[in-house]
């Protein structure tokens, strides 16, 4: 059965199935959310107004049997944080279930009567609009629990109090296999877009769904095998490899040793307490405390990397899952906090209230710089989340993220691009990633430019790690490969093996070709990714973005970052060259 | 006037040095840790990276990234052939060979002259050289 679009109108409380139109037929995941957003959302609309939409799409291979680590769900629309197009994706249970219902995408549009909130129950029989009054004001731990009592073993998508308040740092939660929140489409405030549609939660029931059509089963199996083998062979993704044993936070000590771990609101590149909040420290904590604590936790069925973790308290009871690299950095090093227990508690707060941990940690750091509390004040930092939960005036400022908080507290060191705060790689020290931060249509985002090993990208001849030459082309190639992977439904961490191991790269493309019937090989990955990027860049241009939005924050040009005392050195001309091709043959 | 033995002792002490060492991953066992170990190491005068590694007894095949004062000096599986000199108070971080550092997160970081020269001969940095 061909995929369908499920269009849900919150003004009329009606839902309808539509055939996927030809123009969208080749897309899935990020490619589809961006295509629909470009076609149906006015780039000049207010992100929280009636003309924005929330588009939800599983990837090409999501929901297929045994495609490894392929449970991603893309959430797209116009971002309240950046004012541009946004795709933010999450693991958890939702992607596979939406795909198994035969849905290419769910489009949520319109606005219900004032004060009305709904839980949308999506099944093979259509959509039920349930009054969500009883869920209002509740955090996501309770929402997941309440909805599983009524609809056990289902996927639950939801927003916490931050989404209800339509705060710009509100994320969208997806439950994990243990029915806990923590798998977040965190970046860009998409939880506020969901809240603006009057949707507190969605329940996805895949029972009796038609499943995902696979056009060429043999090709799919061949691609799946190559990809699986490459994941199992690669040092970072194999069983007991870096990610499985220590989680994404395996990078904390490396970046810290290199002087590239942003510390105390990007004022230094090294944190003296880094080892205490690293993946290695988390593994030691889990071994020592036991109980529910574990490394190697899987965020969705069928993941073979299993980079998630469950951090326990001193009695072995679960506090939060997952404390990622970005999370332990944002709430730790960047706030001068070296206590894992507090970082886990703050992660739980973010998971419950519905906040992106990167933006949340950066915001606390800004508040510290602005004098609200001192760097290193873990107890004080934890208390700020209660302000957001309660919606106090201070909490509403903090919940708007870094820029709003910087204005409120008179801070000028504001680490944002396109109004979104930077992740955990200091672009003055790790120069290559700075180009991606500055130019991606998504705002400062480390996941926008996952890498191809330079040899595979075909740019190795220009690659001098000490020179800025070639970095623009490299960043574009990385951004395009990422846009493709974000469209597959595969976890972005397959990037590590597929970009190092040639058969993995082929396998990813073949598995997509097998499912969709499209003639896609490894050589098509970057060109297809560029098509997605072009859509997104043009949306942003129509939303008012110019070259001046592709710039690093001013302080990075003026302030030398210890320990290497380096400033931003990439020129504006280099930044502008990344997407100069977008207008080739296209009327500006 | 200070006694002669005091002057001699002072001179001997000034020529010795201590480096602050962090060991990560399985190498932590050389410093008494599980996955991370921090220790202070006494070294003789004019010691460098190689003297430190020899003193610690870490097998070459277990060594991955090695940093001295935030400068990358070694990458997994590749012998640079250079012996960066150490001085009192230096910080050294050594990772086990299984630590991978994805390209986009290391592009542009600072490297030692010895590593630059080695990469100049071997080409772009890989996750590991075998």
Interface residues (C-beta under 8 A of the other chain):
Chain A: X235 X236 X241 X242 X246 X250 X251 X253 X254 X255 X257 X258 X259 X260 X269 X270 X275 X278 X280 X281 X283 X284 X287 X425 X429 X430 X431 X432 X433 X434 X436 X446 X449 X450 X451 X452 X453 X454 X455 X460 X463 X465 X466 X471 X474 X478 X495 X496 X499 X500 X563 X564
Chain B: X22 X24 X25 X28 X34 X35 X36 X38 X65 X67 X69 X70 X72 X93 X95 X98 X99 X100 X101 X102 X103 X104 X105 X106 X107 X108 X109 X110 X111 X116 X119 X123 X124 X125 X126 X127 X128
